[in-house]
Amino acid sequence: MSLNNEPQQTSPGDVGLVQPATFACEQPLALQRGGELTRFDLVYETYGELNADASNAILICHALSGNHHAAGRHAESDRKPGWWDVCIGPGKAIDTNRFYVLALNNLGGCDGSTGPLSVNPATNDVFGPDFPTVTVRDWVESQARLADHLGIKRFAAIIGGSLGGMQALQWAIDYPDRLDSAVLIASSARLTTQNIAFNKIARSAITSDANFHNGRYAEHGVLPEQGLRVARMLGHITYLSDHALAERFGREIKSGDPDQGSEIEFQVESYLDYQGEAFSQRFDANTYLLMTRALDLFDPAAEYDGDLTAVFAQTRARFLMLSFSTDWRFSPQRSTDMSNAAISAGRDVSHAIIDSPHGHDSFLLPVPRYIDALGAYLNRLAQVTNA
Amino acid sequence: MSLNNEPQQTSPGDVGLVQPATFACEQPLALQRGGELTRFDLVYETYGELNADASNAILICHALSGNHHAAGRHAESDRKPGWWDVCIGPGKAIDTNRFYVLALNNLGGCDGSTGPLSVNPATNDVFGPDFPTVTVRDWVESQARLADHLGIKRFAAIIGGSLGGMQALQWAIDYPDRLDSAVLIASSARLTTQNIAFNKIARSAITSDANFHNGRYAEHGVLPEQGLRVARMLGHITYLSDHALAERFGREIKSGDPDQGSEIEFQVESYLDYQGEAFSQRFDANTYLLMTRALDLFDPAAEYDGDLTAVFAQTRARFLMLSFSTDWRFSPQRSTDMSNAAISAGRDVSHAIIDSPHGHDSFLLPVPRYIDALGAYLNRLAQVTNA
């Protein structure tokens, strides 16, 4: 690997304007749980330059509601940059002066890749609820084809938070020779029962919306917005810590007087309404169902009678695990479970539990010790690989 | 107080068949947040005998979805006894050989007391969403009238779990001379932001149900069952610990094969569906909104700039606080906050944190150390009071 160890600028910068591209895969993809896609599109973005021997590529895997737009802006007027701009850019933790960073929208997504909103070639109607169940393994398979397309035989690192970390782990299992490092942030080798239960409730909110029509809302010209709203509000609370909510909103009143008869609205209620509303306008309900199901079903140890060490024995990558002290949705214990199994399997693994008040959401936030740890690891990785 | 210190039977028994009674209060009740009820009914049950000086009465205050049927059965064929039968009966922790136990359905409830399902005398239609906002203080006021009606000037103890504990605390504040002891189980002096957020989502699920019709579902001959279902599922998860869910359901599959294409249903999903369905058939949506709002609004320290010690300075009762190690909805810290404030205010207070894997639900379950602690306290109370 020939990485440039001298950063081209000293203070972190932004990747600037970016444009998504589309990989059209015309080879059929057989899916893990049956069925196939006769073809598919993956929308992706890249930041930085692929070096001559294509050894400096980093794949970013997104979480439940993420997409390919991980950094930069599509237009100068964009109010917000990509979802992980805090980590990706020249001089940032995932340094685009050194690395060629690839981010995509997963299969089944609703931001341009083939998914429930796409036209089903078998019917010429949108897939809607007929889109097949996709799993983390299917995502990895489709991502491997994108890597082939881009000429990347081996990633320097595959990085993901939450559901994204599950993809990084699956890569290490399915393609042990195609990555140097897997970075699993606020992730888990499987969901807890409580997590499945929260996903179930979110799905119930969507499927019981009168506008859901068994997933055929598009044909009815409506959207199950209320269900999506409730699902998002619920998800959102579980991504934040009790403490973070208390610090930010406390018992502040948005409107109404608690001493009078007027209707009370707490600030936290108004905030959740805003979050739910914004999400319901941008996210597809069938995609939400499909993504949460992929989360539920992920359990690579299942085929080894729950033996996670046997899972890590299949891998050869170095692992970095990062978890957050107040994350109760993917608690540090889940990363410890993985780290212990990786150690037992003789793998090279580091696990840092980062003190952060922000719960599961920490992985998207500029928590200094977290950003520093990630950056230091990738910097060392570059040096070790160069040595 | 002349309590019988010799239990009439040595092994705990049941209260047997019980019948509810109705207290019809024809005096208007002015409500804390404005408006009034020109009259109201409270449905209640009693277990045990009131002694000659009416000094052995214990009031049981119910939580969010509870009612007056706390112990015994209404018919031999009843599949289940009252909701706190595990604690109430001859020889049980709340010993009906010694105590006269009173349980009621709160104002605004849906089990017979005046509430949204009752006829509004002003319109001759059901109140529905026009039922006024009631607060914990209003409940205490209505309960005090019931006590007057029954000839109870002073309770030996007022006991409640969760929202019920808030009522016991409010009693101690509003009527310091009308109770010897307040027993606050898995309770809090106010909800956390996270708790308010969970309540908000449950309400949103209900109010966004297409059958809700701004609360006038009765006029439309429908029920917002789907919304109630989601609300209950959500509540239910937060009452259980992560650990309890994992122990009970793990990742067990109810139907479908994870290795095949068939639709998967996890056991925990089926369980939640059952819980949601049962609840949606028995509980009124407007009552659910009203009860969760009463929870949100409870904050006796607010009028003292958040100083909980100033609140306890208003009280004279002895306090027993019981909390449960895995309760993350009303964590032990909330009881510690109250206990510390009570100590600072010079009150007689004991706080036991009970090791229990069952989360908030522990207060309804036969957790031996909990039942023993409650029984021992009430036994000592009886002896001290007799001394």
Interface residues (C-beta under 8 A of the other chain):
Chain A: R33 G34 G35 P132 T133 R190 L191 T192 T193 Q194 I196 A197 F198 K200 I201 S204 A205 S208 D209 A210 N211 Q226 G227 R229 V230 M233 L234 I237 L240 D242 L245 A246 R248 F249 G250 R251 P258 Q260 G261 I264 F266 V268 E269 L272 D273 G276 R293 D296 L297 D299 A302 W328
Chain B: R33 G34 G35 P132 T133 R190 L191 T192 T193 Q194 I196 A197 F198 K200 I201 S204 A205 S208 D209 A210 N211 Q226 G227 R229 V230 M233 L234 I237 L240 D242 L245 A246 R248 F249 G250 R251 P258 Q260 G261 I264 F266 V268 E269 L272 D273 G276 R293 D296 L297 D299 A302 W328
